[in-house]
Amino acid sequence: MALKVKILEENNKIIAKGVLDGTVPFLFEDSGDRWSVRIGKTWRHMERERHSKGQPLISEARQKIYGAIARFRCEAKPALA
């Protein structure tokens, strides 16, 4: 897995923008009570947190990012092959 991403904290959000595998666009947003990730042009995943802790943490955002990439690899890549 090659992920090149810039993680920013702004307005009580964590935003990560970059590319996966050198060419696939990647966008992650975490606002504490919900988060979403978009990989490529069509693949998207969103979740709501049961117990919002307010301000999202970068360490937790990284775990969500890696989990979303794993899910993308399982769901989207076989369909592309």
SULVENTA-V697650 format. One line per field, one symbol per residue. psi: psi as a letter, one per 40 degrees, with the letter a starting at -180 (. if undefined). burial: + if it has 16 or more other C-alpha atoms within 10 Angstrom, else -. Layout:
psi->???
burial->???
This chain:
psi->hhhhihhihhffihhhiaihfeehihhhhhedeiiiihhaddhihiiihdghebhiiddddddddddddddddddddddd.
burial->--+++-+-----++++++++----++++++++--++++++---------------+++--+--++--++--+---------
